[in-house]
Amino acid sequence: MQLFKKILIANRGEIAVRVIRACHELGIHTVAVYSEADKEALHVRLADEAICIGPALSSQSYLNIPAIISAAEITDSEAIHPGYGFLSENPHFVEACTSSKITFIGPSAENIRTGGDKSRARQLMKRKGIPVVPGSDGPVRDEEEAAKSAKKIGFPVILKASAGGGGRGMRIVQEEKDLASLYHMAQKEAFAAFGNGDLYIEKYILEMRHVEVQILADNKGSMVYLGERDCSIQRRHQKLIEEAPYFLANAKFRKKIGDMAIKAAKAMRYRNAGTIEFILDKDEQVYFMEVNTRIQVEHPVTEMITGIDIIKEQIRIAAGALLPFKQNNIKLSGHSIECRINAEDPEKFIPSPGKITLFIPPGGHGVRVDTAAYTGWTVPSNYDSLIAKLIVYGRDREEAIAKMKRALREFVVEGIKTTIPFHLKILDNPEFISGNFTTNFLEKFNKPV
């Protein structure tokens, strides 16, 4: 099996750096693309070649399909890795790559269409016998249909964007009187974010865990799951802390949710890397939530407990390789935690762009920092505020928490504000330490102390 000679990375920040490093370890030449705001970015410095594709505005650079395809053609790149965000879940981009005879390192356009249409994915899973949260059969046409569906399901309900993700186009409706206004707010936000205002409704489960399963699938239909992650610590449906494995899981539960993930992936004829996300209610009843058809921000915690480099496997699969392992070869060891470090005010959660005057990441055994930040770099205001992911590995959850707290205290970032102090508050919270938390953790405890 011949790997690619040259790969273009259609992204920026820590994920671009992560992909470049994986490529270099595989002996693959790399091409970075960058906007005018990112000319001093680390991914530009680390890549073998770099091409400016437009102004700071995403729509004119990282979301500009013709510019990215042109950059790949000019540099004779054989493949494109999209990272996460931007064009990673855009089926038109996949088709543009195919038309230009460039390999897209990720799932098929049809996989992305199915996963991107949340209501369609729900319907598919329901037909295949995979439990879904009670809700509308598809998008609701207007607020009247939404109200009718909500009454049938029973309040509280949650409105979700059919084309959504990342918590956008999502509103919790506690009472019928609030439905109309929240419907229009969610619809407007969904259209602005995704160019599609379709909404569907689900029963809102008050006390729930958010558990997801990482899968890999080659082009011949072989699939494996790489354990599960607990992503229940969230703020406004945005993940803050992720852990692997779900530490309350036993072998029976792990096989059950893993088998459900594989069943879901097979229903889609999935290929490459992906994540099947589930909701667990207070009785640990498992419900399908959605499919993420890309590499996840939190993939490192799975890598830490399995020893499998998911980015490298993505590249090998895209090049035509078969999975080098079967399900019984996948062994989980220890516990891993990831904290997302954002350039934000930890009290107000507003962006804090600007120049980093000092950047000293932590180190030591079992500590990993995925970042594109460095001393002297100016964090641009144009993009997502994530500047680093701090990942630790311990023999068990108790050791992982202790190691994360130590690493967070060592982490020095000066010149801007970051969420490091906020993460320390969470890790000191007795409910977090005991594992007695759900997705409403932050709302319940306000600001954990």
Secondary structure, DSSP 8 states (H G I E B T S, - for coil): ----SEEEE---HHHHHHHHHHHHHTT-EEEEEEEGGGTT-HHHHHSSEEEEEE-SSGGGTTT-HHHHHHHHHHTT-SEEE--SSTTTT-HHHHHHHHHTT-EESSS-HHHHHHHHSHHHHHHHHHHTT--B-SB-SS-BSSHHHHHHHHHHH-SSEEEEETT--TTTT-EEE-SGGGHHHHHHHHHHHHHHHHS---EEEEE--SS-EEEEEEEEE-TTS-EEEEEEEEEEEEETTEEEEEEES-TT--HHHHHHHHHHHHHHHHHTT--EEEEEEEEE-TT--EEEEEEE-S--TTHHHHHHHH---HHHHHHHHHTT---S--GGG----SEEEEEEEESB-TTT--B--EE-SEEE---STTEEEEE---TT-EE-SSS--EEEEEEEEESSHHHHHHHHHHHHHH-EEESS--SHHHHHHHHH-HHHHHT---TTHHHHHSS--
